[in-house]
Amino acid sequence: MRKSTLNMFGSEWFGIAISTLALSQIYILSYGETGNVWYNYLAEAFSITGIILFLVILVVWIIRGLAIRDKVFTHWNNLTRLSFVALIPIIGFVANYQLIYFFGLSGWSADLSVLNFYGEYLFALTIGVLLGYRLYTKEINPREMNYAIVIPPLAIGTSVFLATPLMKYFGGFEAQSMYFLVLMGLGIFFFLYIFIGSLALSGHVTTKVHDTLPTTMLPVGIASLIIINIFTISGFKVIGNISLSASTVELVSILLWGFEVWNFLVVLILIFTKPSRGTLSVWAYGFPLGLFATSTMKIFDFTSYSALLWAFIGISAALNILWVYAWINTVSFIRSKLREEVREKNATVSGRIE
């Protein structure tokens, strides 16, 4: 593969894999609610597809770093690309959780999953610390101040997906350790979102960079992830007297869900009035909507409020449509990059002839 072609495979490509896994999550939830086996088949197909896409993109991304070593620093010098690297541990947590959902746990797979949990958690924490360091020390380009920078804090919070089945399987000290890390992760991503999210909002409002508008869906994911975390915390009492009452969980969840609805409607209007074309940033719609759907069903299971089912159907439809739309944009992006490469090659040949 030519270096000029490799150059376009930055960390933002991981958005394809996590959005596909988010679509799988939609069908997992649909199967859980309806019992329709076809939803389970679709969920498994999208999950396997997402994992394969991740592995392919990861290999190409690593080859890019080895072949064009100066490009490694683009991820260090650009906050957006550095933040998208945090999609790797998110994919690790979610993909491992889905594999457990479909195939269960045995002795060796449980041990591998535990190693993966701690490894992904450390990776997510490291990327979050590096982002904080760069925010304090780097001269910031205003275009870098977008909601992509909330992905590293979000990554730590997604540990709850993998922690839940592993805590049930192991119990004891292992469960206590994971429970403690989930609690710690909730504190990290909640408070970092308050501060880093305010920077991102200010950046969007002041710079009006059109290409990064799809990342404005990410706050929906943050609020959803808080809901998912507090439901998990309330369901496991493995450390001392740490607990949340059912009424507190219900109240806080509905308050947060209201913010999700507001943000979702705002971004939905943006999608129709200022559509993003020919850019990979549209994949930023996927994972937050998957989290939104999950938190919606969590609240429905808790409250049995039937209107939430219709909300879930609407979110699911939006995610399916935006997933197809994102692939159309990806094809357009690849074509434009390849055309640029051909033009540059022809210009170089013409220059040599002259």
N, C-alpha and C positions, 0 to 999 in steps of 0.2 A: 504493500500500500504506500502511495506517495506521501511524502512528509506534508505537502500542502493539503492533502485530503485528511491525513491524521490530525492536522491542526484544528479541525472544526469539532473534534470529539472532546469537549470539555466536560466538567462535572455536571453541568446542567442536563446532560443526557440521562442521568440516573432518574430524572423525573418520569421518563417513560415507564421504567420498571415499577416504581412505587405507585403510579397511577393505575397500572394494570392490576397490581395487587389490591388496590383500593376497590377496583371493580369486582374482584373476586370476593372481597368482604361484603359487598352489597348482596351478592348471591348467596353467601353463607347466611346472612341475616334473613334473606327471603326464604331460604330453605328451612331455617329454624322456625319461622313464623307459619309457613304453609305446609311443610312436610313434602312438597313437590320435589321428587327426586331429580327432575331435570335442572332445577336450580342448583342442586348439589353438583351435578355433572359440569354445569357452566362454571361454578365456583372453582372446582378442581382444575378445569381447563385454563381459566384465566390465571390461577395461582401458579401452575407449572409454566405457563407462558411468561409470566412476570419474572419468575426465577431464571428462566433461560435467557430472557432479554437482559437481566441484570448481569449474568455471568459473561455474556458476549460483550456488553458495554464496558464492564470492568476490565476485561482482557485488552480491548482496544484502547481504553483510557490509560492503562499501565504501559502498553506498547508506545503510545503517544509520549508519555513522560520519559521513557527510556530513549526513544528515537530523537526527540526534540527537547533536550534537557533544559534549555532556557525557558521552555513553556511551563515547566514545573513552577517557576516563579510567578507566572500569571495568576495561579491560584493563591499564592501567598500575597501578591500585591493587589489583588482585586477581591474586595469583600464579598461580592456576589458569588464568585466562583469558589471562594473558600467556604462560604456557607453551604453551597450545594454539595460539597464533599460530605457534609453531615447526613445526606440522604443515604449513604452507605450503611451506617448503623441502624437507621430507620428501617431500611429494607431487610437488614439482618434480623431485627426483632420481629417484624411482621411476617416475613417469609417463614421463619422458624415456627412461629405460632400457627401459621396456616398448615404447615407440614404436620405438626402435632395434631391439629384438628382433623386432618384427613386420614392420617396413618397411625395416630396414637403414639404412646411412649413405651419403649422397652428399656432394658438396662443400659445398653450402649448408646442408644439415641438420646436417652435422658442425660447421660454423662456429657455427650457432645453438646447438647442444648444448654447445659449449665455453663460449660466453657464458652459457648457462643454468647450467652447472656452477659457474663462478666467482661468478655472481650469487647463486645459491642458497647457496653456501658462505658468502659474505659475510653474507647475510641470517641464516643459522643462527648464525653466530658472533656477530652483533650481538645477536640475541635472547638468546643465552647470556650475553653480557656484561651486558645489561640485567637479566636475572634475577639474576645475581650481585650487581649494584649494589642491586637492591631487597631482596635477602636481607640485605644488610649495613645498609641504611638504613631499611627500612620496619618499622613496628610490626606484627608478624605475627599474623594471626588464626589460632588453632590449626586451624581448619577448612581453611585453605589448605595445611597441611602434609600433602600426599598425593603419590602417585607421579606425578601430572601434572607436577610440577616437574623430573622427569628427562627430559622430552621435548626441551627445548633441547639438552642434551648429546647425546641420541640423534640429533637432527637432523644434527649435524655428522658423526656416524659413518655415516649413510646415504649420504654422498657416494660411498662405495665402489661403489654400484650403477652410477652413471653413469660413474664414473672408469674402470671396467674395460673397457667397449667402446671408450671414447675413447682410452685408452692404447694399445690394440691398433691402432686406426686411424691415430693420428698418429705415435707413437713419438718419439724424439729429445727435445728440450727440453720440449715440451708434455707428454709422458708423464712426464718427470722431475718437472715442476712438480706434476702431479696426484698422482703417487706420494708426493711430499713432503707435500702437503696431506692425503692419506689417512692417512699416518703421524701427522702432527700432530693430525688429528681423532681418531684412535684414542687418543692420549695425553690429549686434552682430555676426551672423553666417558668414558673409563675412570676417570680419577682424579676427575672431577666426580661420577660415579655413586657412587663410594666415599663421598664426603662428603655430597652432596645426597641420595643414596639413603638414607643413615643418618638424615637429618632426616625424610625421607618415612616411613620405617618407624616412627620414633618417633612421628610425628604420627598414623599409623593406629592404633598400639597404644594411645595415650593418649586420643585423641578419639573413636574408634569411629564416625566419620561414615559412615553406611550408603551414602549416594549416591555416594561416591567409591571404594567397594570394587572396582569393576571395574578401576580403575587399578593395582591390585596385580598385574595380569598384565604390566605394563610391564617389570619386571625380567627376565622371560623373554626379552623382546625385546632387552634390553641384552646379556645373556649370548650370545644368538644372534648379535647384531651383531659382538661381539668375535670369535666363531668365523669369521664371514664375512670380516671384515677380515684376520685372520691367514692365512686361506687365500689371499686376494688378494695379501697382502704376500709370501707364500712363492712365489707363482707368477710374480711380476714382479721381476726384478733389474735395475733401470734406474738405480740410484744407487749408485755405488761398490761396496762389499762388504756392503751391507745385505742380509741373507738370513736365512731361518729353515729349519732342517733339517726334513725330512719327519717324523722321529720326534718332534721337539718340537711340531710342529703337531698331530700326532695325539694326543699326550698331553694337551696343554692343551685341545684341543677336546673330548675325552671328559670331562675334568674339569668344564669349563664346561657341557657338555650334561647332566651329572648334576644340576647346580644347576637347570637349566631344568626338568628332569623334576620335581624336588621342588617348585619354585614353581608349576608347571602343575597338579600334583595338589592342592596347597593351595587354589589359586584355583578349581579345578573343584569342590571340596567346598563352597567359599563360594557358588558359583553355585547349587548345589542346596539348600543350607541357608539362605542369606540372599539370595534372588534380588532383583535390582534391577528395579523396574517403573516405567514412566512417566518414565524419565530418559535423557538422551542419553549419560550416562557409560558405558553398556553398549557403545558403539562402541570403547571402549578395549581391548576383548578382541581386536579384529580384527588390527591391525598386528603386535602381538607374536607372535600365532600364525602369521602369514605368515612372520615372521623365524625362528620356531621350526622351521617346516616346511623352510625353506631351509637352515638350519644342519644339520638332520637329514640331508637329502639330500647335503649337502657331506661330512659324515662317512661316509655310506654309500658315496659314490663313492670315498672314500679307503680305507675299511676292507673294503668288500664284506660287512659284517656284516648278514645278511638280516633280523634282528629289527628293524633300523632302518626297513625298509620298512613293517612293520606299525605301528611308531610313527608314521610319516608318514601312513599311512592314518587312524589314530586322530585325529591333529592336524587333518587335512583335514576329516574328518567333523565335528569339534568346531567348526571355523571356519565351515563351511557352515550348521550349525544355529544358531550364535550370530549369524551375519549375518542370518538370517531373524528370530531373536528380537529383534535390535536394531531392525529395521524395525517390528516390532509395537510395541516400546516407543516408537519415534519417533512413530508414528501416535497412540498414547495420549498422548504429551507434547503434540503439536500440538492435539489435541482439548481437553485440559485447559486449555491456554493460551487457546484461542479461547473456551471457556466462561467463563473468568475475564474476558476482554475484554467479552463480552456482558453479564455481570453488572455490570461497572463502568459500561458504557454505560447500562444500564437504571437503575442507581442515580443516575447523573448526570441523566438525563431526569426521573426521579421527583423529584429534589431541585429541579429548575427549575420543575416544575409546582406543587410545594408553595409 
